[in-house]
Amino acid sequence: MLPELSHEEIHRYSRHLLIPDVGLEGQRKLKAASVLVVGTGGLGSPVALYLAAAGIGRIGLVDYDVVDFTNLQRQIIHSESRLGDLKVESARDRLQDLNSEIQVDIYNEYLNSENAFEISAPYDIIVDGTDNFPSRYLVNDLCVLTGKPNVYGSIYRFDGQASVFNAEGGPCYRCLFPEPPPPGLVPSCAEGGVLGVLPGTIGSIQATETLKLILGIGEPLIGRLLLYDALDLSFQTVKLQKNPDCKICGENPQVTQLIDYEEFCGIPACDHTSEEWDITASELSARLKAGAPMRLIDVREPHELEISRLEGAELIPLGQFASRLSELDSAEEIVLICKSGTRSARALEILASAGFKKVKNLKGGVNAWAVKVDPSLPIY
């Protein structure tokens, strides 16, 4: 039985009630609905805000990060006053300030195979606002195994995608991407950048699809992948077919429970990302001042050197790294550098796999160098 609306709620949602396809009954459906939003970043911000404004009765927020200054360029649910606060708490407070009539649950933890079933149990729909492949495959498999729609979105630089996976027997994310790309092939937004308004566009589409599913109106993006290019402001829709050989939703599924998604996506358990392979900015500075023969290799993109760079560092972008190993000498002491230490860790994996032993990764990248050694450099 659908919940009734108070006089205040009827007043609040009057513009919805005037739409014949929504009306009073539709608004009661929204009040009765529960949606889990995984991620409170670029995509999760507009999704959560619009679902709260629309009157979704129960919203769950999953994240394990804190609000950082670099988030504010696109993560509009947060603000300067919440820097350093837990993202889920910042987001919850903003939603409750927007709509005090709704229930907001928060989960300050990393969604994984151990907690995913328990966290998702109370919710009808799961919205994927994540930014990495292990989480996307986890959300997909969770939705298939629990029979819940997966409202998907992804963003990178000027491009975005959106779809609704596995609802009403449609294809799932694995039907489209049976295997993840090789580690490091697709940069994250933190590494490759993203136009600040792009997640607003894609997140709004995800919120729209969620409302359509709840209301039972329109034609949701089931069996269709929406492609958006902000530079020429174009939308394309690609039809998707359910893969009968899909490992989780096909005729003979092989994946019948949640797995180790980091391992599945080829993320190393990490001999070569442990602290023994790191060198701090302070340590590197001291060794350079002492005249230690060290070769600095910057694996960022060329345009990033215009923002910040270490004197004497040579540029070999990560995308070219494997093909340019002949330019490096395994007898030399090599220090790998990027913005924050992530891409350089991937380059270290390539070198270590090729037999290089005298390699270090600058912990925290050039941003750490700016904080610890040279404050004249900007942090980005």
N, C-alpha and C positions, 0 to 999 in steps of 0.2 A: 504493500500500500504506500502510495507516494505521500510525502510530508506536505502539510499545509503551509501556505505562505502567510506571514504576518502582514498587517497593514503597512508596516515600514518596508517590508520586502516588496510588496506590490508597488509601493511608491518608488523604491530604488530601481526595480527592474521594469519600470513601465514601458521603456522603449523596446524591450524584448516582448512584453505582453501584447504590444500592438502588431507584432508580426504574426500573421496567421499560422506560419509554419512552426512557431514557438508557442506563443500564447501561454495561458495559465498552466496547462498541463505540462508543456515543455519546460517551463521554469521550475516546476515541481520535480521534473526528472533531473534537472541540473542540481537542484538542492539535494536530491537523493544520491547523486553520483559521488564516487571517490576516485581520485586520480593521483598516481605516484609520479612525481617529476624527478628523474635521476639527473642530478647536476643543477646547480644554481648559478651557473656562469652565463656565458653569452646567450645560449639558447634557452636555458632554464629561466632566465630573467623575464623575457616577454611572455613565455608560456605561463609561468606562475602568476604574473600580474594580470594577464587577461582572463585566466581561469578563475582567479579570485574575484575579479570585477564582474564576471559573468554569473557568479553565484554557485560555483561548484561547492557542494556541501562539505567535502573533506578533501584536503590536499596534503599529500606527503612530500617532503623534501629530503633528498639524500645528497649529502656532500661531506667531505672530510677536510676541506681547505679553509683558510682564513682569507679575509678581504685584503687584497694587495692593491697598491696604488695603480699598477698597470691594468688592473681589472676594470677600472672606472671608465675607460675608453669605450666599453661596449656592454658591460654588465650592469645595466641600468637599475637593477633592483637594489644595488648597494650604493653607498655614498661615502664622502670623505670622513664623516663623523664615525663611520663604522670600520675604519682601517684597523686591521689586526684582530677584529672580532671574527668569530666563527661565521662562515657564510650562511649556514642554515639558520642561525639565530638572527643575523641581519635580514635575511629574506623573510623569515617568519614575521618579524616585527613590522616589516614594510607591508606585507600582505594583510596583517591584522589591522594596521592603520588604514589600509584601503577599504577593508570590509570586515568589520567586527562580527558579522553574522556567521562566518564560516569557521570550520575547525582546521587548524594547520598543525600537522605532526612533523617533527624533525628527527632526522637520523644522522648524527654527526659521526659517520663511519664510511669506510670504503665498501661499496657494494661488491660482494664476492660470492663464491659458490657456497660458502658456509652460512651466510646470513640472508641471501637473496629471497628464498622462499618465505622466511618469517617476516621480513620487511614488507614484501609485496602482497602478503595474504589479504589484508583488508581492502585492497584497491581493485577497481574494475578495469582500469586502463593504465598502461605504463607509457610515459612519454620519455623518449631517449634524448637527453640533452648532454650526452657525454662527448668527449673529444679524443677518444683513443679506441683502438681496435679491440683489445681484450674486453673492454666494457660493452662495446656494441654487440659482440658475439654473445656475451653473458646475458645482456638484456633480451636479445633475440631468443636465445634458447630458453630462458626463463619464461618468456611469453608463450612460446610454443608448448612447453611442458605444462603450463598452467591454463592455456586456452584464453589468454588475454591479449587484446590488440596491442601492438607495438607501434606507437606514433613516432616515426623516425625523422631525424633531421641531421644534416652535417653542413659544415661551412669551412671555407678556405679562401683566404684573400678576397676575391670578388665573386666566388662561385658558391652556390648552395644547392642542396638536395633535400627532398622531403618525400615521404611515402607512408603508407599504413601497411604494416607487414602482418601476415598470417591471420588477419581478421576474416571471418566467414570463409575459411578454407583457402584464402589467397596465398600467394607466395610469401616466403619469409626472407629475412636478410641473407641467410645462407643460400637460398635459391639464386640470388643475384651474385653473391660473393662467396662461393663455396670454400675458398681458402683465403686467408689474410695475405696482404702484400708482404714482401720481405721486410724485416725490421729496418727502419730508417729510410725506406723508400719514399714514404709519404710524410712530410713534415707536419708537425702539429701547428696550431695557430701561434703558439708561443715561439715557435722556431721560424715559421714562414710568414706570419702576420695575417691580419684579417681586417677588412674595412669595418669600422665600428658599427655602421648601421646594418650590415649584412645579417647578423644574428637577429636583429629586430624583424627583418622581412621573413626569414625562415621560421623563427620562433612563433611569429604571428600565424603563419600557415599551419604549424603544428597545433597551436591552440584552436584554430578554426576546425581542423580535422577532428580534434578531440570533441569539440562541441557537436559537430555533425554526427559523430558516432553515438553520442549520448542521446541526442534528440531523434536520431533515426531519419535524418533528412538529407537531401542532396545525394551526390555521388562521391563518397570518400575516395581517397587515393589508394584503394585496394587494387593490386595488380597494375599499378602505375607508379612510375618514378618521375617526380617533377624536378626538372633541372633549371636553375636560375643563374643568369649571368648579369651581374649588376652593371658591368661596363657598357653593354648595349641594351640593358633593360629588357632582356628576352626571357621568356618562359618556354620550355619545351617539355613535352610529356612523352615518356617512353613506356610502352606496354611491357609488362613483365608476365612471364608464365611460371606457374608452379612447376618446380623440377621434380619429376617422379622419383629421381634418384637422390634427392636431397637427403643428407645424412641425419636430419632431425625431423623434417616434416614430410619426407617422401614415403613411398609405399612400404619400404623396409628400413625403417630408421635404425641407425647405428648408435646415435647419441641419445641415450635414454635418461641421462641425468646430467647435472651440471659438472663441468670438468675444470681442469686447471687452464684458464684462458691465457695467462701469461705464457705458459709453455706452448699452448696451441698457436699463439701468434709469434712464437720464436723469440720472445724476450728472454735473454739469458738469466739464469739464476745467479750467476755473476761473479766469477772469479776476477774478471777484468774490470769490474766497476767497484770493487772493494777499495778500501782506503789505501791499501798498499800500492795501488796504481795512481793515487792522487798526489798532487803537489799543491799546497796552498799558495795564495798570492804572496803572502809574506815570505814563505820559503823560497819561492821562485825569485823574488826580488833580491833576497839576500845572496842567493847563488849567482845571480847575474852580476851583482855588485862585486862579488869576490872573483869574477872573471871566469867562472866555470863555462866550459865550451858546451853550449846548449843550442839546439836548433829549434826555433819556435815556428810551429805550423798552425796557421789560422784556417779553420775549416768552414768559416761562414761564407755567405754570399758576398760578391764584390761590393755591392752597394752598402753593405753594413759597415765597411771600413770607413765610410764617410761619417759615420756616427761616432765610432770609437775604435781605437786600435792600439796595439802594443808596438812600440818601436822595434824594428828589426824582425818582426814576424813575417813569414812568407805565406802567401795565400794559395791553398789548395782546397777548393770547395768540396764539401762532403760528397756531393753527387759525382765528382770526378775522382774521388780518392782512390777507389779500388783500381782504376785504370792508370793511375800515376804513381804507383808504388815504386817504379823503377827510379824515380827521382829522389828516393830516400835511401839512406844507408843504415843498415841495422847496427853498424858499429857506433853510430852517433847517439848521443843523448838527445832524445826528441821530446818536446813538450807540445801537446795538442791543445788548441785554444778555440773556444767558440763564445757565444753570448753568455751562457749560464752553466756550461759543462755537459749538456745533454748530447749535442751533436759530436763534440770531441770524444765523448765516451764511446760513441758508435765507431768513430774513426779508430779509436784505440782497439776495439774489438777486431777491426779489419787487420790492423798491424799485428796484433797478438796472434791472430789466426795464421798470419804469414810468417810467423817465427820471430818477430821483433821482440826483444826483451827489455831494451833500454828506453822505455816509453813511459811518459807520465801525462796525466790529464789535469789541466789547470782547474782545480775545484772551484766551482762558481763562476768560471769564465771571466771575460773582461769586466763584467759587472762587479765581481768580487775584487778584481784588480783596482777598479775605480773606488771601491769602498776602503780597501786596506792599504793601497799603495799610492795611487794617484787620483786624488779627489777632483782634479781639474777635468777628468774625463766624465762624460754624462753616463747615467745608468738608463738603460732602455729595456 
